[in-house]
Amino acid sequence: MTVVDAPVALAAAPSLTSSSLTPYSTTLSSAPLAHARLRAAAARHAEEAERTGLLHPEAVEAMSAAGLARHFVPRRWGGRAGGFAELLDTVAETGTACASTAWCAVLLAAHGRLAAHLPAEGQRELWGDSPDVRVAAAIVPPAGRLARVPGGWTLSGEWAFASGIEHADWVLLASLDHSGDGAPAYRVLAVPREVVRIRETWDAVGLRATGSHGVAVDGVFVPEHRTFLRETLVAGVADADAAPCHRVPYQLVAALLFAAPALGAARGALEAWTLLVGMRRLPDGRPLTDDPAVQQTLARCSAEIDAARLLLEAAAARADGPAPGPAAVALNQRDAALAVDLLTGAVERLLRTGGARGLVAGGALARAWRDIHAIAAHAALQPAPAAAAYAATVFPSGA
């Protein structure tokens, strides 16, 4: 089919969206202007960020101004101890403009939730002056060498994939503690960013601006109050007075959080595709948008994106709900993996039908295609383990 590039007036498309330590008072639920500014900053710098492999300082500052760093910080330190549904909305909206910014934004919030598992004294050291501390993490798999010393541990070694490390204030690292009897303990340790050496290893095809470099430390002392065991994270904080977001088990929300930027990337791809096909005409002069094949692509891809949104919203509702059990964990893993599979398929189809202009390396559609494939490659979003976890809740053991 031959088409000609020419502008075609399009009706406004229906919305595809769901409803330095500066002391910010912003919360996710009360600052739509801050969220709009975050998306605008992400959009303004998306092409440059991908080219340089680094988020623009304006986008980083806008994340804090939108309340991402403090979203899961305990209220005693001025944080929100917020919910997962509102975070999903904010991250997906940001990802419409730039998936790398959305990835760093969701992890900025998620790492604050991880740090909330530290003992009170450790939390005070992080957030005593501000809840807007930026925390990076490299805790899976555990690495490095941990030695028991009076008052704590010394830590040395190298870790991979510390997303957002370039703009972090603190870093969570994980290592195996062999100091006790029996099996080694999986320990998470918080260290100041200034003692961490960045190893510039991140040069990926997608999510290029996340700066997910490797990191290293050499003989750093970590006091007892800046560590916690992985078992605490897996189970969630047992204290009945803890906020709901801190009581949920890690596996309930991990895949959901990693999937949120993919929802934004797919929405952004659909927006870019709609603009591209709107510029083209059929050989007889009619708009390309009159072509039934184009209309079918629009209908199918938008439906897949909406279906993925519903799956992720259901997962977020379970995470925000009362006392989620093992079945909810399995459902969330299943739904997040399927959602990302749907989103990746939709973006793949959009790229194939977006024409030559959609393949331009610096264009929004090609960038979304690269980014969503990078997201879909994450271990937490693989269909096979998600299916196994779900099947274990349905089929009798040993059947």
C-alpha positions as CSV (number, residue, x, y, z in Angstrom):
1,M,0.0,0.0,0.0
2,T,1.5,3.4,-1.0
3,V,0.9,6.3,1.2
4,V,1.9,10.0,1.0
5,D,3.0,12.1,3.9
6,A,0.7,15.1,4.3
7,P,-0.9,16.7,7.3
8,V,-4.4,15.6,8.0
9,A,-6.6,17.3,10.6
10,L,-7.5,14.9,13.4
11,A,-10.1,15.3,16.1
12,A,-8.7,15.3,19.6
13,A,-8.1,11.7,20.7
14,P,-9.9,10.5,23.8
15,S,-7.6,10.5,26.9
16,L,-5.8,7.2,27.5
17,T,-4.8,8.1,31.0
18,S,-6.3,7.2,34.4
19,S,-7.5,9.6,36.5
20,S,19.7,18.7,46.5
21,L,17.1,18.1,49.2
22,T,14.5,20.8,48.7
23,P,11.8,20.6,51.4
24,Y,8.8,19.8,49.3
25,S,5.3,19.7,50.8
26,T,3.9,18.0,47.6
27,T,1.9,14.8,47.9
28,L,0.9,12.6,45.0
29,S,-2.8,13.0,45.7
30,S,-2.8,16.8,46.1
31,A,-0.5,18.2,43.4
32,P,-1.8,17.6,39.9
33,L,0.2,20.7,38.8
34,A,3.4,19.1,40.1
35,H,2.6,15.9,38.2
36,A,1.9,17.9,35.0
37,R,5.3,19.6,35.4
38,L,7.0,16.2,35.9
39,R,5.5,14.9,32.6
40,A,6.4,18.2,30.9
41,A,10.0,18.0,32.1
42,A,10.2,14.4,31.1
43,A,8.9,15.1,27.6
44,R,11.1,18.2,27.2
45,H,14.3,16.2,27.9
46,A,13.4,12.7,26.7
47,E,15.4,12.7,23.5
48,E,18.4,14.4,25.2
49,A,18.2,12.0,28.1
50,E,18.3,9.0,25.9
51,R,21.2,10.4,23.9
52,T,23.3,11.2,27.0
53,G,22.2,8.3,29.1
54,L,21.3,10.6,32.0
55,L,18.2,12.2,33.2
56,H,18.1,16.0,33.0
57,P,18.4,17.8,36.4
58,E,15.0,19.4,35.8
59,A,13.4,16.0,35.5
60,V,15.1,14.7,38.6
61,E,14.0,17.8,40.6
62,A,10.5,17.4,39.2
63,M,10.3,13.9,40.6
64,S,11.0,15.1,44.1
65,A,8.6,18.1,43.7
66,A,5.9,15.6,42.7
67,G,6.4,13.7,45.9
68,L,8.0,10.5,44.6
69,A,10.9,10.3,47.0
70,R,8.7,10.7,50.0
71,H,5.7,8.6,48.8
72,F,6.5,5.5,50.9
73,V,8.5,7.2,53.6
74,P,6.9,6.7,57.0
75,R,4.8,9.6,58.3
76,R,6.9,10.0,61.4
77,W,9.6,11.5,59.1
78,G,7.3,13.7,57.1
79,G,6.6,11.1,54.4
80,R,3.3,9.9,53.1
81,A,3.3,6.2,53.6
82,G,1.1,6.3,50.4
83,G,-0.7,3.8,48.3
84,F,0.2,1.8,45.2
85,A,-2.8,2.8,43.0
86,E,-1.9,6.5,43.1
87,L,1.7,5.7,42.4
88,L,0.7,3.6,39.4
89,D,-1.2,6.6,37.9
90,T,1.6,9.0,38.4
91,V,4.3,6.8,37.0
92,A,2.2,5.7,34.0
93,E,1.5,9.3,33.2
94,T,5.2,10.2,33.4
95,G,6.1,7.2,31.2
96,T,3.8,8.5,28.5
97,A,6.5,11.2,28.0
98,C,9.7,9.2,28.9
99,A,9.9,5.7,30.2
100,S,13.4,6.2,31.6
101,T,12.1,9.0,33.8
102,A,9.1,6.9,34.9
103,W,11.5,4.0,35.7
104,C,13.6,6.2,37.9
105,A,10.5,7.7,39.4
106,V,8.9,4.4,40.5
107,L,12.2,3.1,41.9
108,L,12.7,6.4,43.8
109,A,9.4,5.7,45.6
110,A,10.0,1.9,45.8
111,H,13.5,2.3,47.4
112,G,12.0,4.6,50.0
113,R,9.7,1.7,50.9
114,L,12.6,-0.7,51.2
115,A,14.5,1.7,53.4
116,A,11.5,1.9,55.7
117,H,12.5,-1.7,56.9
118,L,15.5,-0.2,58.6
119,P,15.5,0.1,62.4
120,A,14.3,3.4,63.7
121,E,17.8,4.8,64.2
122,G,18.7,4.0,60.6
123,Q,15.5,5.6,59.3
124,R,16.4,8.7,61.4
125,E,19.8,8.9,59.7
126,L,18.2,8.8,56.3
127,W,15.2,11.0,56.8
128,G,15.8,13.0,60.0
129,D,16.4,16.2,58.0
130,S,14.1,15.6,55.1
131,P,11.8,12.9,53.7
132,D,12.9,13.8,50.1
133,V,16.1,11.8,50.3
134,R,16.8,9.9,47.0
135,V,17.6,6.3,47.5
136,A,19.1,3.9,44.9
137,A,19.4,0.2,45.4
138,A,21.2,-2.9,44.1
139,I,19.9,-5.7,46.2
140,V,19.2,-8.6,43.8
141,P,21.3,-10.7,43.7
142,P,23.4,-10.2,46.8
143,A,27.1,-9.6,46.1
144,G,30.3,-8.3,47.7
145,R,32.0,-9.4,50.9
146,L,30.5,-8.7,54.4
147,A,32.6,-9.0,57.5
148,R,31.3,-8.7,61.1
149,V,33.1,-6.1,63.2
150,P,32.2,-4.5,66.5
151,G,29.0,-2.4,66.1
152,G,28.2,-3.6,62.6
153,W,29.9,-4.8,59.4
154,T,32.5,-3.8,56.8
155,L,31.3,-4.1,53.2
156,S,33.3,-4.4,50.0
157,G,32.5,-5.5,46.5
158,E,30.7,-4.7,43.3
159,W,27.0,-4.7,42.4
160,A,25.1,-4.3,39.1
161,F,22.2,-2.2,37.9
162,A,21.8,0.5,40.4
163,S,19.1,2.5,38.6
164,G,19.1,6.2,39.4
165,I,22.5,6.1,41.1
166,E,23.6,9.4,39.5
167,H,21.1,11.4,41.5
168,A,21.0,9.3,44.7
169,D,21.8,10.4,48.3
170,W,21.9,6.9,49.8
171,V,22.3,3.4,48.3
172,L,20.9,0.1,49.5
173,L,23.2,-2.9,48.8
174,A,22.8,-6.6,49.6
175,S,25.3,-9.2,50.7
176,L,25.4,-12.6,52.3
177,D,26.3,-12.5,56.0
178,H,28.4,-15.7,56.9
179,S,29.0,-14.6,60.5
180,G,26.3,-16.8,62.1
181,D,25.8,-20.5,62.3
182,G,24.1,-22.3,59.5
183,A,23.1,-20.8,56.2
184,P,24.3,-17.3,55.4
185,A,21.8,-14.5,56.0
186,Y,20.8,-12.2,53.1
187,R,21.4,-8.7,54.5
188,V,20.5,-5.3,53.1
189,L,22.7,-2.4,54.1
190,A,22.3,1.4,53.6
191,V,25.4,3.4,52.7
192,P,25.9,7.1,51.9
193,R,26.2,7.8,48.2
194,E,29.6,9.5,48.7
195,V,31.3,6.3,49.7
196,V,30.0,4.5,46.5
197,R,32.0,4.4,43.3
198,I,30.0,4.3,40.1
199,R,31.1,1.8,37.4
200,E,29.8,3.2,34.2
201,T,28.5,-0.1,32.8
202,W,25.0,0.8,31.5
203,D,24.9,1.0,27.7
204,A,21.6,-0.7,26.9
205,V,19.3,-0.6,23.9
206,G,16.4,0.7,26.1
207,L,15.8,2.7,29.3
208,R,19.1,4.3,28.4
209,A,18.6,7.4,30.6
210,T,18.1,5.4,33.8
211,G,21.8,5.3,34.4
212,S,21.5,1.8,35.8
213,H,25.3,1.5,36.3
214,G,27.2,-0.8,38.5
215,V,28.5,0.4,41.8
216,A,31.4,-0.6,44.1
217,V,32.4,0.0,47.7
218,D,35.7,-0.7,49.5
219,G,35.8,-1.6,53.1
220,V,32.9,0.7,54.1
221,F,31.7,0.4,57.8
222,V,28.0,0.0,58.1
223,P,26.6,0.2,61.6
224,E,24.0,-2.3,62.8
225,H,21.2,0.2,62.7
226,R,21.6,0.7,58.9
227,T,21.0,-3.0,58.0
228,F,18.0,-5.4,57.9
229,L,17.5,-8.9,56.8
230,R,15.8,-9.8,53.5
231,E,13.3,-11.9,55.4
232,T,11.9,-8.7,56.8
233,L,11.4,-7.3,53.3
234,V,9.9,-10.5,51.9
235,A,7.4,-10.8,54.8
236,G,6.7,-7.1,55.3
237,V,6.9,-5.2,58.5
238,A,5.1,-7.3,61.2
239,D,4.3,-4.3,63.4
240,A,0.5,-3.8,63.4
241,D,1.0,0.0,63.7
242,A,3.1,0.1,60.5
243,A,1.5,1.7,57.5
244,P,-0.2,-0.7,55.0
245,C,2.4,0.0,52.3
246,H,5.1,-1.3,54.7
247,R,3.3,-4.4,55.8
248,V,2.8,-5.9,52.4
249,P,5.3,-8.6,51.2
250,Y,7.8,-7.6,48.6
251,Q,6.6,-10.1,46.0
252,L,3.1,-8.7,46.1
253,V,4.2,-5.4,44.7
254,A,7.6,-5.9,42.9
255,A,6.2,-6.8,39.5
256,L,3.5,-4.2,39.7
257,L,6.0,-1.4,40.3
258,F,8.3,-2.6,37.5
259,A,5.3,-2.8,35.1
260,A,4.0,0.7,35.8
261,P,6.5,2.5,33.4
262,A,5.5,0.0,30.6
263,L,1.9,1.2,30.8
264,G,3.2,4.8,30.2
265,A,5.5,3.7,27.4
266,A,2.7,2.0,25.5
267,R,0.4,5.0,25.9
268,G,3.2,7.2,24.6
269,A,3.7,4.9,21.7
270,L,0.0,5.1,20.8
271,E,0.0,8.9,21.0
272,A,3.1,9.0,18.7
273,W,1.6,6.5,16.3
274,T,-1.7,8.4,16.1
275,L,0.2,11.6,15.1
276,L,2.3,9.7,12.5
277,V,-0.6,8.1,10.7
278,G,-2.5,11.3,10.8
279,M,0.2,12.9,8.7
280,R,-0.2,10.4,5.9
281,R,-2.6,9.9,2.9
282,L,-3.6,7.1,0.6
283,P,-2.7,7.3,-3.1
284,D,-6.3,8.6,-3.9
285,G,-5.8,11.5,-1.5
286,R,-7.9,10.2,1.4
287,P,-6.5,10.2,4.9
288,L,-4.6,7.0,5.8
289,T,-6.9,7.0,8.9
290,D,-9.7,6.0,6.5
291,D,-7.9,2.6,5.9
292,P,-9.7,-0.2,7.8
293,A,-6.3,-1.8,8.6
294,V,-5.2,1.4,10.4
295,Q,-8.5,1.6,12.2
296,Q,-8.2,-2.1,13.3
297,T,-4.6,-1.4,14.6
298,L,-5.9,1.6,16.6
299,A,-8.8,-0.4,18.1
300,R,-6.8,-3.5,19.0
301,C,-3.8,-1.6,20.4
302,S,-5.8,0.8,22.5
303,A,-7.9,-2.1,23.8
304,E,-4.8,-4.0,24.8
305,I,-3.4,-1.0,26.6
306,D,-6.7,-0.5,28.4
307,A,-6.8,-4.2,29.3
308,A,-3.3,-3.9,30.7
309,R,-4.3,-0.9,32.7
310,L,-7.2,-2.7,34.2
311,L,-4.9,-5.6,35.2
312,L,-2.4,-3.3,36.9
313,E,-5.1,-1.3,38.6
314,A,-6.5,-4.5,40.0
315,A,-3.0,-5.5,41.2
316,A,-2.6,-2.1,42.9
317,A,-6.0,-2.4,44.5
318,R,-5.0,-5.8,46.0
319,A,-1.8,-4.2,47.3
320,D,-3.7,-1.4,48.9
321,G,-6.3,-3.7,50.3
322,P,-6.5,-5.4,53.7
323,A,-4.2,-8.3,54.6
324,P,-3.3,-9.7,51.1
325,G,-2.4,-13.4,51.3
326,P,-0.4,-15.8,49.1
327,A,-3.2,-15.9,46.5
328,A,-3.1,-12.1,46.0
329,V,0.7,-12.3,45.6
330,A,0.3,-14.9,42.8
331,L,-2.5,-12.9,41.2
332,N,-0.3,-9.8,41.1
333,Q,2.6,-11.6,39.6
334,R,0.4,-13.2,37.0
335,D,-1.4,-9.9,36.1
336,A,1.7,-7.8,35.9
337,A,3.4,-10.3,33.6
338,L,0.4,-10.5,31.4
339,A,-0.1,-6.7,31.3
340,V,3.5,-6.2,30.2
341,D,3.1,-8.9,27.5
342,L,0.0,-7.1,26.2
343,L,1.7,-3.8,26.3
344,T,4.8,-5.1,24.5
345,G,2.7,-6.7,21.8
346,A,0.7,-3.5,21.3
347,V,3.9,-1.4,20.9
348,E,5.4,-4.0,18.5
349,R,2.3,-3.7,16.3
350,L,2.4,0.1,16.4
351,L,6.0,0.2,15.3
352,R,5.3,-2.2,12.4
353,T,2.5,0.0,11.1
354,G,3.9,3.4,11.9
355,G,5.8,3.8,8.6
356,A,9.4,5.0,8.1
357,R,8.9,8.0,10.2
358,G,8.2,5.8,13.2
359,L,11.6,4.2,12.9
360,V,13.6,7.4,13.4
361,A,16.0,6.7,16.2
362,G,15.2,9.9,18.1
363,G,11.5,9.6,17.6
364,A,9.0,8.9,20.4
365,L,7.6,5.7,18.9
366,A,11.0,4.0,18.4
367,R,12.1,5.1,21.8
368,A,9.0,3.7,23.4
369,W,9.6,0.4,21.5
370,R,13.1,0.2,22.8
371,D,12.1,1.1,26.3
372,I,9.2,-1.3,26.6
373,H,11.4,-4.2,25.4
374,A,13.9,-3.3,28.1
375,I,11.2,-3.3,30.8
376,A,9.8,-6.6,29.5
377,A,13.2,-8.2,29.9
378,H,13.2,-7.7,33.7
379,A,13.2,-10.9,35.7
380,A,10.2,-9.9,37.8
381,L,8.0,-9.7,34.7
382,Q,8.8,-13.1,33.1
383,P,5.6,-15.1,32.3
384,A,6.9,-18.5,33.2
385,P,7.7,-17.9,36.9
386,A,4.5,-15.9,37.2
387,A,2.5,-18.7,35.8
388,A,4.2,-21.2,38.1
389,A,3.4,-19.1,41.2
390,Y,-0.2,-18.7,40.1
391,A,-0.6,-22.4,39.3
392,A,0.7,-23.3,42.7
393,T,-2.3,-21.6,44.3
394,V,-4.8,-23.4,42.0
395,F,-3.5,-27.0,41.6
396,P,-3.2,-29.3,44.6
397,S,0.3,-29.8,45.8
398,G,1.8,-32.9,44.1
399,A,-1.0,-33.2,41.6
